[in-house]
Amino acid sequence: MACTAVNASDASPAYFFNNTANHPLDAWDFSAIWRTNATSYPTLRNLDAFSRAGVPNNGDANGDGTADAYQPNVLDVRDANGVWATVAVAGSSSNCELGSPTSASAQALTGYSALTSLTGFSIYCASTGATVSVSIIYDKVYANPTVRYYNTATHSLTAIPNATLATVTIGGTTKTELTYTLTDGSSLDEDGSANGIIVDPIVLYAPVIASPNTGYGRAGTYSGSNLLAGGLFGFGVALVAVAAMYRRQRA
């Protein structure tokens, strides 16, 4: 199929801006498919057609007013339990795009239990060594989570020192939002090379609180049966002591 170059010399920087008449725009359907106005390049009218099935908030999981699937800097990842995580690169990192969504079982971490599956993604930037701001919105609220970066090459988990966690409400649903910064080639970039690609699998964990040793057998997880058994044993010891005292007084 033959192609004809237009504005190849960039003599008209606004060639496509707010334009319906210049070739090949003059052959596009601006009544039903495309639209334009004085402040934009042509955009599709029906953005919902690009939304993945099940993405929260009718395809706009981060609540910015545009379908996620229409934005190269927004990526929706769904885990095996059906929970969505929406990754976004901030507007100041407009030269970076997101791709390669993955979800996998979380790596075990001593003293913690995994709240989420591993949420994996790659950031592709036009320049090497870039530092980008990232947010991940999980479609539910997690109590007191802590975040770890998982390097699938070294099988190691690393705390993210600049990470912040908060709650946000989008479309009437309260969610957990993680924000942090990443630098191409840093210790949080899986390939460790400043090559314009940042690979960054993330997991949320919750600390496991161990039960204290009460002196009655080994320490274990609190439960109704543990407490009942301990209470009955203590009550029995008290009755024996009272009976012994009564016998001494009668003697």
C-alpha positions in Angstrom: 0.0 0.0 0.0 1.5 3.3 -1.1 1.8 6.1 1.5 2.1 9.8 0.9 4.1 11.9 3.4 2.5 15.1 4.6 4.2 18.0 6.4 7.4 16.1 6.2 9.6 19.2 6.6 7.5 20.3 9.6 6.9 23.6 7.8 3.4 23.7 9.4 3.7 22.6 13.0 -0.1 22.9 13.5 -0.8 20.9 10.4 -3.0 18.4 12.4 -4.0 20.7 15.2 -7.8 21.5 15.2 -7.9 20.5 11.6 -10.5 18.7 9.5 -9.5 19.9 6.0 -5.8 19.0 5.5 -5.0 15.7 4.0 -5.5 13.0 5.2 -7.9 14.5 7.8 -10.2 15.6 5.0 -11.2 11.9 4.5 -11.8 11.2 8.2 -15.3 11.0 9.7 -15.6 13.9 12.0 -19.4 13.5 12.5 -19.4 10.1 14.1 -15.9 8.8 14.8 -13.5 11.8 15.3 -13.8 15.2 16.9 -11.7 18.3 17.3 -11.9 21.7 18.8 -9.7 24.9 19.1 -7.5 23.4 21.8 -6.8 19.9 20.6 -5.6 17.5 17.9 -8.3 15.0 16.6 -9.5 12.6 19.2 -12.0 9.7 19.0 -15.5 10.3 20.1 -16.2 7.0 21.6 -13.4 6.4 24.1 -15.5 3.7 25.9 -14.8 1.4 23.0 -11.2 1.3 24.0 -11.9 0.4 27.7 -11.0 -3.1 28.9 -13.9 -5.1 30.3 -14.3 -4.8 34.1 -12.0 -1.8 34.6 -13.3 0.2 37.6 -15.2 3.5 37.3 -16.4 2.6 33.8 -12.9 2.3 32.4 -11.5 5.5 34.1 -10.0 3.8 37.2 -7.9 6.7 38.2 -10.7 9.2 37.8 -9.0 11.7 35.6 -11.9 12.0 33.2 -10.4 10.0 30.3 -10.6 6.2 29.7 -7.4 4.6 30.9 -7.0 2.5 27.7 -6.8 5.7 25.7 -3.8 7.0 27.7 -0.3 5.6 27.1 0.8 6.7 30.6 -2.0 4.7 32.4 -2.1 0.9 32.7 -4.7 -1.3 34.4 -3.5 -4.7 35.8 -5.9 -7.3 37.2 -4.7 -10.0 39.6 -5.9 -13.6 40.0 -8.5 -12.5 42.6 -10.1 -10.0 40.3 -8.6 -6.9 42.1 -7.5 -4.1 39.8 -4.3 -2.0 40.2 -4.1 1.1 38.1 -0.6 2.4 37.4 -0.1 5.9 36.2 3.0 8.0 35.3 2.5 11.6 36.3 1.9 14.3 33.7 5.4 15.7 34.3 6.7 12.5 32.9 4.9 12.9 29.6 7.8 11.4 27.6 7.3 8.1 29.3 4.7 5.4 28.5 3.5 2.3 30.4 3.3 -1.3 29.1 3.9 -5.0 29.8 1.2 -5.5 32.5 1.8 -8.6 34.6 0.3 -10.2 37.7 1.9 -13.1 39.7 1.9 -14.7 43.1 3.7 -12.6 45.7 7.1 -13.6 47.1 7.0 -14.7 50.8 8.3 -12.2 53.2 9.2 -13.2 56.8 6.9 -11.6 59.3 4.4 -10.3 56.7 1.5 -11.6 54.7 0.8 -10.5 51.1 -2.2 -8.2 50.6 -1.9 -8.1 46.9 -0.5 -10.1 44.0 2.7 -8.9 42.4 1.8 -6.0 40.1 4.4 -5.8 37.3 4.8 -3.1 34.7 7.5 -1.4 32.5 8.0 2.3 31.9 9.4 3.3 28.5 11.0 6.7 28.4 12.3 8.8 25.5 15.4 9.6 27.5 17.8 7.5 29.5 18.3 7.9 33.3 14.9 9.6 33.7 13.2 10.0 37.1 9.5 9.6 37.0 6.6 9.9 39.5 4.4 6.8 39.7 1.0 6.2 41.4 -0.7 2.9 41.8 -4.4 2.9 42.8 -5.7 -0.4 44.2 -9.4 -0.9 43.9 -9.9 -1.5 47.6 -8.7 -0.3 51.0 -5.9 -2.1 52.7 -5.2 -1.5 56.4 -1.7 -0.4 57.3 0.0 -1.8 54.2 3.8 -1.7 53.6 5.2 -1.8 50.1 8.1 -3.8 48.7 9.8 -3.9 45.3 10.5 -7.4 44.1 13.4 -8.1 41.8 12.5 -11.2 39.8 16.1 -11.6 38.6 17.7 -11.7 42.1 14.5 -12.9 44.0 14.9 -10.1 46.5 12.5 -7.8 48.2 13.4 -4.1 48.8 11.6 -1.4 50.8 10.9 1.8 48.8 12.1 4.7 50.9 10.1 7.4 49.2 6.8 5.6 49.0 3.6 7.1 50.5 0.3 5.4 51.0 -3.1 7.1 51.3 -6.8 6.5 50.6 -8.6 8.2 47.7 -12.3 8.1 46.7 -13.0 7.6 43.0 -16.5 7.1 41.6 -17.8 6.7 45.1 -15.4 3.9 46.1 -12.6 4.4 48.6 -9.3 2.9 47.4 -5.6 2.6 48.4 -3.2 4.8 46.5 0.6 4.3 46.5 2.9 7.0 45.2 6.7 7.0 44.7 9.4 8.0 42.3 11.6 5.8 40.1 14.9 6.4 38.4 16.0 4.6 35.3 19.0 2.4 36.2 18.5 2.7 40.0 18.3 -0.1 42.5 14.5 -0.2 42.0 14.9 -0.8 38.2 15.1 -4.5 37.6 17.6 -4.4 34.8 19.8 -1.9 36.7 20.7 -0.1 33.5 19.9 3.5 32.5 18.5 2.4 29.1 15.1 4.2 29.0 13.3 1.2 30.4 12.2 0.8 34.0 10.9 -2.6 35.2 9.3 -2.4 38.6 7.2 -5.2 40.2 5.4 -4.1 43.4 3.7 -6.0 46.2 1.8 -4.7 49.3 2.2 -6.6 52.6 0.8 -6.4 56.1 2.8 -7.3 59.2 1.8 -10.5 61.0 1.4 -9.8 64.7 2.5 -12.8 66.8 0.7 -13.7 70.0 2.6 -13.2 73.3 3.6 -16.2 75.4 1.0 -16.4 78.2 2.9 -19.0 80.2 0.3 -21.7 79.3 2.0 -23.7 76.6 3.7 -22.2 73.5 2.7 -18.8 72.1 0.3 -19.0 69.3 -2.4 -17.1 67.4 -5.1 -15.6 69.5 -8.5 -17.4 69.1 -11.6 -18.0 71.1 -10.6 -21.6 72.0 -7.1 -20.4 73.2 -8.6 -17.8 75.5 -11.3 -20.2 76.8 -8.8 -23.0 77.6 -6.4 -20.5 79.3 -9.3 -19.1 81.4 -10.6 -22.5 82.5 -7.1 -23.7 83.4 -6.5 -20.5 85.5 -9.9 -20.9 87.2 -9.1 -24.6 88.1 -5.8 -23.6 89.6 -7.6 -21.0 91.8 -10.1 -23.6 93.0 -7.4 -26.0 94.0 -5.6 -23.2 96.0 -8.9 -22.3 97.8 -9.6 -25.9 98.7 -6.1 -26.4 100.1 -6.5 -23.2 102.3 -9.9 -24.5 103.6 -8.4 -27.8 104.6 -5.6 -26.1 106.5 -8.1 -24.0 108.4 -10.2 -27.0 109.3 -7.2 -29.0 110.6 
